[in-house]
Amino acid sequence: MKQKRDPEKIKLAICIALWSGLFSYIGQPMIHGNQDAINVIVTVFSVLAGFLIAVITLVGDPKSLPSGDWQVARLSSDITYNRLIRYKWLFMLYLLTLFLIFVSIVAKKEYIIFQVAIEYIYIFLASASSILSFMLPAALMELQKERIEHEIAERRKKEGINDNDVL
């Protein structure tokens, strides 16, 4: 089964790639040989990776599935799986960035040209994953809003109140 491609997501991916390319081009000379800047990047991405693991744990909690029959749970689980897949890929970007920084540091003395190329790549990945990370709070707020609205609807249903009724 083929999935439809969302044109908005494609535009977003292109914009992120272009911005990340620009940041990589501008940022590499600033990073090269600047151990303090590299330490900041490592620290930030280590913290982000830990935070994202906590988010994945919360989003994937089976207790967060809405009450109701199995079909309601199935529909909700598909949405949850899609979110988890996106978060997994963001986590992989964090780890790949950290790994490339490690490779860059190891290659520093022996392979200068290789190190510079790796720096461009990890700054590109760091930029892309940073941009995506700025979208996380809004995504988490939307998730919590959905859960709260569902809970309110369930409580209204238990009390025999229709959605059309006005309080």
C-alpha positions in Angstrom: 0.0 0.0 0.0 1.4 3.4 -1.0 1.2 6.3 1.3 0.4 9.7 0.1 3.1 12.2 0.4 2.2 15.4 2.3 3.3 18.4 0.2 3.7 20.5 3.3 6.1 17.9 4.9 8.1 17.8 1.7 8.4 21.7 1.7 9.4 21.6 5.3 12.1 19.0 4.6 13.5 21.0 1.7 13.5 24.2 3.9 15.2 22.4 6.7 17.8 20.9 4.4 18.5 24.3 2.8 18.8 26.1 6.2 21.0 23.3 7.6 23.2 23.5 4.5 23.6 27.2 5.1 24.3 26.8 8.8 26.9 24.1 8.0 28.6 26.3 5.4 28.8 29.2 7.8 29.4 27.3 11.0 32.2 24.9 10.0 34.9 27.5 10.1 33.7 28.6 13.5 33.7 25.1 14.9 37.0 23.9 13.4 39.5 23.8 16.2 37.1 25.4 18.7 36.9 22.7 21.5 34.5 24.8 23.6 32.0 25.0 20.8 32.3 21.3 20.2 31.8 20.6 23.9 28.6 22.7 23.9 27.2 20.8 20.9 28.0 17.5 22.6 26.4 18.6 25.9 23.3 20.0 24.2 22.7 16.8 22.1 23.3 14.5 25.0 20.7 16.4 27.0 18.3 16.4 24.0 18.8 12.7 23.5 17.9 12.0 27.2 14.9 14.3 27.0 13.7 12.6 23.8 13.9 9.1 25.5 11.6 10.4 28.2 9.2 11.7 25.6 9.3 8.4 23.7 8.5 6.6 27.0 5.6 8.9 27.7 4.1 8.9 24.2 4.4 5.1 23.9 2.8 4.3 27.2 0.0 1.8 26.5 -2.0 3.3 29.4 -2.4 6.5 27.3 -4.5 4.7 24.7 -8.1 6.0 24.8 -10.7 3.9 26.5 -13.3 2.2 24.3 -13.3 -0.9 22.1 -10.3 -2.4 20.3 -11.0 -0.4 17.1 -10.6 2.9 19.0 -7.4 1.6 20.5 -6.1 0.4 17.1 -6.8 3.8 15.4 -5.0 5.6 18.3 -2.1 3.2 18.3 -1.5 3.9 14.6 -1.2 7.6 15.3 1.0 6.8 18.3 3.3 4.6 16.2 3.7 7.3 13.6 4.7 9.8 16.3 7.1 7.2 17.8 8.7 6.6 14.5 9.4 10.3 14.0 10.8 10.6 17.5 13.0 7.6 16.9 14.5 9.2 13.7 15.1 12.4 15.6 16.9 10.4 18.3 19.0 8.7 15.6 19.9 12.2 14.3 21.1 13.2 17.8 23.2 10.0 18.1 24.6 10.3 14.6 25.6 13.9 15.3 27.4 12.8 18.5 29.0 9.9 16.7 30.3 12.1 13.9 31.8 14.5 16.5 33.6 11.6 18.0 34.9 10.5 14.6 36.0 14.1 13.9 37.9 14.3 17.1 39.6 11.0 16.5 40.6 12.0 12.9 41.9 15.4 14.0 45.6 14.9 13.7 45.9 12.3 11.0 43.2 13.1 8.5 42.6 16.9 8.5 40.6 16.9 5.2 38.5 14.0 6.5 37.9 15.9 9.7 36.7 19.0 7.9 34.3 17.0 5.8 32.9 15.3 8.9 32.5 18.7 10.6 30.4 20.0 7.7 28.2 16.8 8.0 27.7 16.9 11.7 27.0 20.7 11.7 24.4 20.0 9.0 22.8 17.2 11.1 23.0 19.3 14.2 21.3 22.1 12.5 18.5 19.9 11.0 17.9 18.1 14.3 17.9 21.4 16.2 15.2 22.8 13.9 13.2 19.7 14.3 13.6 19.8 18.1 12.1 23.3 18.1 8.9 21.6 16.8 8.8 19.1 19.7 7.1 21.3 22.3 4.2 22.1 19.9 3.8 18.4 19.0 3.8 17.4 22.7 1.2 20.1 23.5 -1.0 18.9 20.6 -0.7 15.3 21.9 -1.6 16.4 25.5 -4.5 18.5 24.1 -5.8 15.4 22.2 -5.6 13.3 25.3 -7.4 15.9 27.5 -10.1 16.5 24.9 -10.7 12.7 24.6 -10.9 12.4 28.4 -13.4 15.2 28.6 -15.5 13.6 25.8 -15.4 10.3 27.7 -16.6 11.9 30.9 -19.4 13.7 29.1 -20.4 10.5 27.5 -20.5 8.8 30.9 -22.8 11.5 32.2 -25.1 11.3 29.2 -24.1 14.7 27.8 -24.1 15.0 24.0 -21.4 17.0 22.2 -24.1 19.3 20.9 -25.3 20.2 24.4 -24.1 23.5 25.6 -23.1 24.1 29.2 
